């Protein structure tokens, strides 16, 4: 699938499956919104929105780290608004 200059919004992208998907799409040239709660690293879990964004950019994509708890509708709207502002 062509993802060059396409924007994807991935929740839980700071680690695990979400991060793996984000990295794969970044290699395909996607803009990735890293939407997750983690802004400081938990030693037991690792990863933050910022470290994931760095890896995404190193993989060839563009990243926007956004702290977002998907249980909060307002935070989701703010994250979407930031994505639109950044990537169009």
C-alpha distances in whole Angstrom, upper triangle without the diagonal:
4,6,9,12,11,13,13,16,17,20,22,20,23,23,22,19,18,18,16,13,14,15,11,9,12,12,8,11,11,14,15,18,20,22,25,29,29,31,33,33,34,36,35,31,30,27,27,25,26,26,22,22,23,21,18,19,20,17,16,15,17,19,22,24,25,28,27,29,27,30,31,30,32,30,26,27,28,25,23,26,25,21,22,25,23,19,20
4,6,9,8,11,12,16,17,21,23,20,23,24,23,21,19,19,18,15,14,15,12,9,11,11,7,8,9,12,14,17,20,22,25,29,29,30,33,33,34,36,36,32,30,27,27,25,25,25,22,21,22,20,17,18,19,16,14,13,15,17,20,22,24,27,27,29,27,31,32,30,31,29,26,27,27,24,22,24,23,20,20,23,20,17,18
4,6,5,8,9,13,14,18,20,17,20,21,21,18,17,16,15,12,11,12,10,7,8,9,6,6,5,8,10,14,16,19,22,25,26,27,29,29,31,33,33,29,28,24,24,21,22,22,19,17,19,17,14,15,16,13,12,10,12,14,16,19,21,24,24,26,24,28,28,27,28,26,23,23,24,21,19,21,20,16,17,19,17,14,15
4,6,9,11,15,16,20,22,19,21,23,23,21,19,18,18,15,13,13,12,9,9,9,6,4,5,8,11,14,17,20,23,27,27,27,30,30,33,34,34,31,29,25,25,22,22,22,19,17,18,17,14,13,15,13,10,9,10,13,16,19,21,24,25,28,26,30,30,29,29,27,24,25,25,21,20,21,20,16,17,18,16,13,14
4,7,10,13,15,19,21,19,21,23,24,22,19,19,19,16,14,15,14,11,10,11,9,6,5,6,10,13,16,18,22,25,26,26,29,29,32,34,34,31,29,25,24,21,21,21,19,16,18,18,14,13,16,14,11,9,9,12,14,17,19,22,23,26,25,28,28,27,27,25,22,22,22,19,17,18,17,13,13,15,12,9,10
4,7,10,13,16,19,17,20,21,22,20,17,17,17,14,12,14,13,9,10,12,10,8,5,6,9,11,14,16,20,23,24,25,28,29,31,33,33,29,28,24,23,20,20,21,18,16,18,18,14,14,17,15,13,10,10,12,13,16,18,21,21,23,22,26,26,24,24,22,19,20,20,17,15,16,15,12,12,14,12,9,10
4,7,10,13,16,14,17,19,20,18,15,15,16,13,11,13,13,9,10,13,11,9,6,5,6,7,11,13,16,20,21,22,25,26,28,30,30,27,25,22,20,17,18,19,16,14,17,17,13,14,17,15,13,10,9,9,10,13,14,17,17,20,18,22,22,20,21,19,16,16,16,13,11,13,12,8,9,12,10,7,9
4,6,10,13,11,14,16,17,15,11,12,13,10,8,11,12,8,10,13,12,11,7,6,5,6,9,10,14,17,19,20,23,24,25,28,28,24,23,19,18,15,17,18,14,13,16,16,12,14,17,15,14,11,10,10,10,12,13,16,15,17,16,19,20,19,19,17,14,15,16,12,11,13,13,9,11,14,12,10,12
4,7,10,9,12,14,15,14,10,11,13,11,9,13,13,11,12,15,15,14,10,9,6,5,7,7,10,14,16,17,20,21,23,26,25,22,21,18,16,13,15,17,13,12,16,16,13,15,18,17,16,13,12,10,9,10,10,12,11,13,12,16,16,15,16,13,11,12,13,9,8,11,11,8,11,13,12,11,13
4,6,6,9,11,12,10,6,8,10,8,7,11,12,10,12,15,15,15,12,10,7,6,6,6,8,12,14,16,18,19,20,23,22,18,18,15,14,11,14,15,11,12,15,15,12,15,17,16,17,13,13,11,11,10,10,12,11,12,11,14,16,16,17,14,11,14,14,11,11,14,14,11,14,17,15,14,16
4,5,8,10,11,10,7,9,12,10,10,13,15,14,15,18,19,18,15,14,10,8,7,5,6,9,11,14,17,17,18,21,20,16,16,14,12,10,14,15,12,13,16,16,14,17,20,19,20,17,16,13,12,11,10,10,8,9,8,11,13,13,15,12,10,13,14,10,11,15,14,13,16,18,17,17,19
4,6,7,8,8,5,7,10,10,10,13,15,15,15,18,19,20,17,16,12,10,7,6,5,8,9,12,14,14,14,17,16,13,13,11,10,9,13,13,10,12,15,15,14,17,19,18,20,17,17,14,13,11,11,10,9,9,9,12,14,16,17,14,13,16,16,13,15,18,17,16,19,21,19,19,22
4,6,7,7,4,4,8,8,7,9,12,12,12,15,16,16,14,13,9,8,5,6,6,9,10,12,14,14,15,17,17,13,12,9,9,7,10,10,7,9,12,11,10,13,15,14,16,14,14,11,11,9,10,11,11,12,12,15,17,18,19,16,14,17,17,13,15,18,16,14,18,20,18,17,20
4,7,9,7,6,9,11,9,11,14,14,14,16,19,18,16,15,11,10,7,8,6,8,7,9,11,10,11,14,14,10,9,6,5,5,8,7,5,8,11,10,10,13,15,15,17,15,15,12,11,9,10,10,11,12,14,17,18,20,20,17,16,19,18,15,17,20,17,16,20,21,19,19,22
4,7,6,5,8,10,10,10,13,15,15,17,19,20,18,17,14,13,10,11,9,11,9,12,13,11,11,13,12,8,7,6,7,8,11,9,7,11,13,11,12,15,16,15,18,17,17,14,15,13,14,13,14,15,15,18,20,22,23,19,19,22,21,18,20,23,21,20,23,25,22,22,25
4,6,5,6,9,10,11,13,15,15,17,19,20,19,19,15,15,12,13,12,13,13,15,16,14,14,15,13,9,10,9,11,12,15,13,10,14,15,13,14,17,18,16,19,18,19,17,18,16,17,16,16,16,17,19,22,23,25,22,20,24,24,20,22,25,23,22,25,27,25,24,27
4,5,5,6,9,10,11,12,14,16,17,19,17,17,14,15,12,13,12,15,15,18,19,17,17,18,17,13,14,12,14,14,17,15,12,15,17,14,14,18,18,16,19,17,19,17,18,17,17,18,17,17,16,19,22,23,25,22,20,23,23,20,21,24,23,21,24,26,24,23,26
4,5,5,6,9,10,11,12,14,16,17,14,14,11,11,9,10,9,13,13,16,17,16,17,19,18,14,14,12,12,11,14,13,10,12,15,13,12,15,17,15,17,15,16,14,14,13,14,14,14,14,14,17,19,20,21,18,17,20,20,16,17,21,19,17,20,22,21,20,22
4,5,5,6,9,10,10,12,14,15,13,13,10,11,8,10,10,13,12,14,16,15,16,17,17,13,12,9,10,10,12,10,7,9,11,9,9,12,13,12,14,13,14,12,13,12,14,14,15,16,16,19,21,22,23,20,18,21,21,17,18,21,19,17,21,22,20,19,22
4,5,5,6,9,10,11,13,14,13,14,12,13,12,14,14,17,16,18,19,18,19,19,18,15,14,12,14,13,15,13,10,12,13,10,10,13,14,11,14,13,15,14,16,15,17,18,18,19,19,22,24,25,26,23,21,24,24,20,21,24,22,20,23,25,22,21,24
4,5,5,6,9,10,11,13,11,12,10,12,11,13,14,17,17,19,21,20,21,22,21,18,17,15,15,14,16,15,11,13,15,12,10,14,15,12,14,12,14,13,15,15,17,18,18,19,18,21,23,23,25,22,20,22,22,19,19,22,21,18,20,23,21,19,21
4,5,5,6,9,10,11,9,9,7,9,8,11,12,16,16,17,19,19,20,22,21,18,16,13,13,11,13,12,9,9,11,9,7,10,12,10,11,9,10,9,11,12,14,16,16,18,17,21,22,22,23,20,18,20,20,16,17,19,18,15,18,20,17,16,19
4,5,5,6,9,10,9,10,9,11,11,14,15,18,17,18,20,19,21,22,22,18,16,13,14,13,14,12,9,9,10,7,5,9,9,7,9,8,10,10,13,13,16,18,19,21,21,24,26,26,27,24,22,24,23,19,20,22,20,18,20,22,19,18,21
4,5,5,7,9,9,11,10,13,13,16,18,21,21,22,24,22,24,25,24,21,19,17,18,16,17,16,12,13,14,11,9,11,12,8,10,9,12,13,16,17,19,21,22,23,22,26,27,28,29,26,23,25,25,21,21,24,22,19,22,24,21,19,21
4,5,5,7,5,8,8,11,12,15,17,21,21,22,24,23,25,27,26,23,21,18,18,16,17,16,13,12,14,12,9,11,12,9,9,8,10,11,14,15,17,20,20,22,21,25,26,26,27,24,21,23,23,19,18,21,20,16,18,20,18,15,18
4,5,5,5,7,7,11,11,15,17,20,20,21,23,22,24,26,26,22,20,17,17,15,15,14,11,10,11,9,6,7,9,6,6,4,7,8,12,14,16,19,20,23,22,26,27,27,27,24,22,23,23,19,19,21,19,16,18,19,16,14,17
4,5,7,10,11,14,15,18,20,24,23,24,25,24,27,27,28,24,22,19,20,18,18,16,14,13,13,11,8,9,9,5,5,6,10,12,15,17,20,23,24,26,26,29,30,30,31,28,25,27,26,23,22,25,22,19,21,23,19,17,20
4,6,9,11,15,16,19,22,25,25,26,28,27,29,30,30,27,25,22,22,20,20,19,16,15,16,14,11,12,12,9,8,7,11,13,16,19,21,24,25,27,26,29,30,30,30,28,25,26,26,23,22,24,22,19,20,22,19,16,19
4,7,9,13,15,18,21,24,24,25,27,27,29,30,31,27,25,22,21,19,19,18,16,14,14,13,10,10,11,9,6,5,8,11,14,17,19,22,23,26,25,29,30,29,29,26,24,25,24,21,20,21,20,16,17,19,16,13,16
4,6,10,12,15,18,22,22,22,25,25,27,29,29,26,24,20,19,17,17,17,14,12,14,13,9,10,12,10,8,5,7,9,11,14,16,19,20,23,22,26,26,25,25,23,20,21,21,17,16,18,16,13,14,16,13,11,13
4,7,10,13,16,19,20,20,23,23,26,28,28,25,23,19,18,14,15,16,13,10,13,13,9,9,12,11,9,6,5,6,8,11,13,17,17,20,20,24,23,23,22,20,18,18,18,14,13,15,13,9,11,13,10,7,11
4,6,9,12,16,16,17,20,20,22,25,25,21,20,16,14,11,12,13,10,8,11,11,8,9,12,11,11,7,6,5,6,8,10,13,14,17,16,20,21,20,20,17,15,16,16,12,12,14,12,9,12,13,11,9,12
4,6,9,13,14,14,18,19,21,24,24,20,19,15,13,9,11,13,10,8,12,13,10,11,15,14,14,10,9,6,5,6,7,10,11,14,13,17,17,17,17,14,12,13,12,8,9,11,9,7,10,12,10,9,12
4,6,10,10,11,14,15,17,20,20,17,15,12,9,6,8,10,7,7,10,11,9,11,14,14,15,12,10,7,6,5,6,8,9,12,12,16,16,17,17,13,12,14,13,9,11,13,11,10,13,15,13,13,16
4,7,9,10,14,15,17,20,20,16,16,13,10,7,10,12,10,10,14,14,13,15,18,18,18,15,14,10,8,6,5,6,5,8,8,12,12,13,13,10,9,12,11,7,9,12,11,10,14,15,14,14,17
4,6,8,11,12,13,17,17,13,13,10,8,6,10,12,10,11,14,15,14,17,19,19,21,18,16,13,11,8,7,5,5,6,8,11,12,14,14,11,10,14,13,10,13,15,14,14,17,18,17,18,20
4,6,9,11,11,15,15,13,12,11,8,8,11,13,12,13,16,17,17,20,22,22,24,21,19,16,14,10,8,5,5,6,9,11,11,14,14,10,11,15,14,12,15,17,16,16,20,20,19,21,23
4,6,7,8,12,13,10,9,7,5,6,9,10,10,12,14,15,16,18,20,21,22,20,19,15,14,10,9,7,9,9,12,14,15,18,17,14,15,18,16,14,17,19,17,18,21,22,20,22,25
4,7,9,13,14,12,11,8,5,6,7,9,10,11,13,15,16,17,19,21,22,20,18,15,13,9,9,7,10,12,15,17,17,19,18,15,16,19,16,14,18,19,17,18,21,21,19,21,24
4,7,9,12,11,9,8,6,8,9,10,12,13,14,16,18,19,20,22,24,22,21,18,16,12,13,11,13,14,18,19,19,22,21,18,20,22,20,18,22,23,20,21,25,25,23,25,28
4,6,9,7,5,6,6,9,10,9,11,14,14,15,17,19,20,21,24,22,22,18,18,14,15,13,15,16,19,21,21,24,24,20,22,25,23,20,24,25,23,23,27,27,25,27,30
4,5,5,5,7,8,12,13,12,14,17,17,18,20,22,22,24,26,25,25,21,21,17,17,15,17,16,19,20,22,25,25,22,23,26,24,22,26,28,25,26,29,30,28,29,32
4,6,5,9,11,15,15,13,15,18,18,18,21,23,23,24,27,27,26,23,23,20,21,19,20,20,23,24,25,29,29,25,26,30,28,26,29,31,29,29,32,33,31,32,35
4,6,10,12,16,17,15,16,20,20,19,22,24,24,25,28,27,27,24,24,21,22,19,20,20,22,23,25,28,29,26,26,30,29,26,29,32,30,29,33,34,32,33,36
4,7,9,13,14,13,13,17,17,17,19,21,21,22,25,24,24,21,21,18,19,17,18,17,19,20,22,25,26,23,23,27,26,23,26,28,26,26,30,31,29,29,32
4,7,11,11,9,10,14,14,13,16,18,18,19,22,21,21,19,19,16,17,16,17,18,20,22,23,26,26,23,23,26,25,22,25,27,25,24,28,29,27,27,31
4,7,8,6,7,10,11,10,12,15,15,16,19,18,18,15,15,12,14,13,15,16,18,20,22,24,24,20,21,24,22,19,22,24,21,21,25,25,23,24,27
4,5,5,6,8,10,11,12,14,15,17,19,17,16,13,12,9,10,9,12,13,16,18,19,21,21,17,18,21,19,16,19,21,18,18,22,22,20,21,24
4,6,5,6,9,10,10,12,14,15,17,15,13,10,9,5,7,7,10,12,14,17,18,19,19,15,15,18,16,13,15,17,14,14,18,18,16,17,21
4,5,5,6,9,10,11,12,14,16,14,12,9,9,6,9,10,13,16,18,21,21,22,21,18,18,20,18,15,17,19,15,15,19,19,16,18,21
4,5,5,6,9,10,11,12,15,14,13,11,11,9,12,13,15,18,20,23,23,25,24,21,21,23,21,18,20,22,19,18,22,22,19,20,23
4,5,5,6,9,10,11,13,11,11,9,10,8,11,12,14,16,18,21,22,23,23,19,19,21,20,16,18,20,17,16,20,20,17,18,21
4,5,5,6,9,10,11,9,8,5,7,6,10,12,14,17,18,22,22,23,22,19,18,20,18,15,16,18,15,14,17,17,14,15,18
4,5,5,6,9,10,10,9,8,10,9,13,15,18,21,22,25,26,27,26,22,22,24,22,18,20,21,18,17,20,20,16,17,21
4,5,5,6,9,9,10,9,12,11,15,17,19,21,22,26,27,28,27,24,23,25,23,20,21,23,20,18,22,22,19,18,22
4,5,5,7,6,7,6,10,10,14,16,18,21,21,25,25,26,26,22,21,23,22,18,19,21,18,16,19,19,16,15,19
4,5,5,5,5,6,10,11,15,18,20,23,24,27,27,28,27,24,23,24,22,19,20,21,18,16,18,19,15,14,18
4,5,7,9,10,13,14,18,20,23,25,26,30,30,31,31,27,26,28,26,22,23,25,22,20,22,22,19,18,22
4,6,9,10,14,15,19,21,23,25,26,29,30,31,31,27,26,27,26,23,23,25,22,19,22,23,19,18,21
4,7,10,13,15,19,22,24,26,26,30,31,31,30,27,26,27,26,22,22,23,21,18,20,21,17,16,19
4,6,10,13,16,19,20,23,23,27,27,27,27,24,22,23,22,18,18,20,17,14,16,17,14,12,15
4,7,10,13,17,18,22,22,26,25,25,24,21,20,21,19,16,16,17,14,11,14,14,10,9,13
4,6,10,13,15,18,19,22,22,22,21,18,17,18,16,13,14,15,12,10,13,13,10,10,13
4,6,10,12,15,16,20,19,19,18,15,14,15,13,10,11,12,8,7,11,11,8,9,12
4,7,9,13,14,18,17,18,17,13,13,15,12,9,12,13,10,9,13,13,11,12,16
4,6,10,11,15,14,14,13,9,10,11,9,6,9,11,8,9,12,12,11,13,16
4,7,10,12,11,13,12,8,9,12,10,8,11,13,11,12,15,16,15,17,19
4,6,9,8,10,9,6,6,9,8,7,10,12,11,12,15,16,16,18,19
4,5,6,8,9,6,7,11,11,10,12,15,15,15,18,19,20,21,22
4,5,7,9,7,6,10,11,10,11,14,15,15,17,19,20,20,21
4,6,9,8,8,11,13,13,14,17,18,18,20,22,23,24,25
4,6,5,6,9,10,11,13,14,16,17,19,20,21,23,23
4,5,5,6,9,10,11,12,14,15,17,18,20,21,21
4,5,5,6,9,10,11,12,14,15,16,18,20,20
4,5,5,6,9,10,11,12,14,15,16,18,19
4,5,5,6,9,10,11,12,14,15,16,17
4,5,5,6,9,10,11,12,14,15,15
4,5,5,6,9,10,10,12,14,14
4,5,5,6,9,10,11,12,13
4,5,5,6,9,10,10,11
4,5,5,6,9,10,10
4,5,5,6,8,9
4,5,5,6,7
4,5,5,5
4,6,6
4,6
4
